[in-house]
Amino acid sequence: MVDLPGQYRKIKNEIDMAMNSVIESGAFINGPQVRSFRENLQSYLNAGHAVTCGNGTDALQIALMALDLEPGDEIITTPFTFIATVEAIALLGLRPVFADVCPRCCNLDAKAVEKAVTPKTRVILPVHLYGQCANMDGIMEIANRHHLYVVEDAAQSLGSEYTFENGLVKKSGTIGHIGCTSFFPSKNLGCFGDGGAMLTNNPDLASKMQAITHHGSRVKYYHDMVGVNSRLDTLQAAILDVKLKYLDRYNQARISAAGFYDEALAGIDGLITPERMSRSTHIFHAYTVRTRAGYRDRLRNFLSERGIPTMVYYPLPMHLQKGYSGYGYREGDFPVAEELCSTVLSLPMHTELKEDQLGHICTAVHDFFKNNTK
């Protein structure tokens, strides 16, 4: 699904030099490379502040901790996401309230979000799934009208741009009050371990999140609030600082691979290629197709037999997960998300894909549907 060694080999000298400089300095925690990466990330995203942390899940939790929410406050989010989105809500004693997603782009449906707002709602938490932004015109309008916070889960969309109806362009993660991202190795900007960041244009929120990452402390041994221990270590920051220079190139490689898929897979009866939203660029963290009902697992097995890996993001929606059954949701509550869970399939997508590999994958997909059409 990804070729991290291939990507590393192309910039090996730069990465090795960056890592060696950290090792030789011994500044493994909060070394100067952390500040350098943070400032370069801010500049790339045109964000007022970036606060780094240990991973993307921590980023979501820290962001919510900074908003002074109370147990039982409601957070509207998607049921079609990775567990971390909902996990961070549950860990803080907050209540996840789900809204269904759009069948074409798989992101939160703004009309469904509007219907989910109650007097207890405090935050809307959209997930920019697979590499493109949710409908942020609609979400921000709802948030502004109801005086709600917006926390973006931008773990899969770093580098994507959203163009508002008024022509304003913003990078994913810099649109709401706080944006959260992950630097997990397979992400579009990935390190060699875990890492994450929170983004905001609010200096007070930035200061508070920075303190939370250091046990709630702004001055060592003095703790103004309850915090956590969540830091991006210097080695990972040094690696990310190198790779950030290549992020646009990496994203373009993904976009090119997606274009190949689009053209080669067009017109297959029983297969739907990814939808592009008109207002968001799509940087293809994943290239996710949808199949006719009952075909997904058969296609996956067929490709596996030919040495082609695939992934299902995600096989079970959040409201039907056993660990989250106490919120009172039932099967059928979010039919679009549930249907997607049974029909989506992600094909290999990374920066090192070659045309012959893409051609082999697409030929196999064609062969399957040629032999399995009703």
Phi, psi and omega in degrees: 000327178223157179233074182292321177299321179296319177295318180298318184300330182288334181235027186306314183298317180294316181295314182297319178297318180295317180292318180297324180296325177289313182299318181291330180280331183078004182272073187280339179240124178058036174289172184298336179294333177294314179295319180299313179296317181301315181292322179290325176294316176304315181295315181299318184271353187055044179258147180294320184213142170234131178240117183274157181206186190286331181190172183291328177294316175301321181302316179296315181295315181296320178301315180291324177298328183286348186266004177056046178278160180249149176308135182094346174299147187259139178239117178276126180210183184268144173277355183249084186197176172284152187302332184303325181302314184275328179302316181297325178293311184295321182299334182265007180075016177270168184248118174285130175242121187268147171230143186289169187249166176283135183292338185270316182257350175072005178262169182311136175271117184300326178295322177291324177299314180304317181291338184273349182292132175228173176300342180268356182291134178236332188218143165252130184238085177283148174249122179276084193284141172068351177129004176227154186284151170291176179288086186282338170302308182293317183293316180293325178296316178297315181298316181295320182291326183257006179059053182248154171280152171238121175244116182272133168266098185253027185297335183252005191229018185297120183108344176289148179242144178243130178253116180287165180301331180275004178094351179294134180246129177225149176284146174308135181094351181244013186268313181277195179289324177218140172244142181238141178218166181237147175246029174309144189310326183276355179292166180302322169243100186238146177263198182254030180183222177259152176184158179200175179202154171246142182237139178200156173257005181259112184297328179292317177295321179299315180297319181292317179295322178299318179294319181300321181295340181246053176062028180073024187243133170260332176237130187307132179076005175239123191240111185275345184203168174287130181228196178222173174252099185214098184234144170281119184286160190296322178301315180293322178298319180296318178296314181295325180296324175290311186291334178301326179297337183256002188299315180298322178294319178298314181297322179294323177298320177294317179298320179295317178297321178296322177297321177298311178304311183306311183291317184288331184259000182297141173083004178284121178291122181101003180227132178242122179279164187298140176276137172261128173288145183291334186260354182236136168288152181243117183255013165049062164303323175222146172255104191243118177261167173237142182248166171299148181307131178089356184261337190304306184292327177294317177297317181299316179295320179300314180292321179300321179296339179258015176077020182254116180283150174218167176221153174249107175247089022216147187278343182217125182291160186300322186288349178251006177287136184303319183291350184236024182288345184285356181272358169089010179275156181227163174302135182101348181292327182228078190297328181292311179301318181294320178294320178298319181300335181262357185230347183278147176211127180262128178270164179307134180211115176197179188282347187254010181296134178256159183299324180293325176293314179300318179297319178298316180298312184292324176298318180296319178298315178300318181299319179299308185289333177295326183262358185231017177281144182276000000 
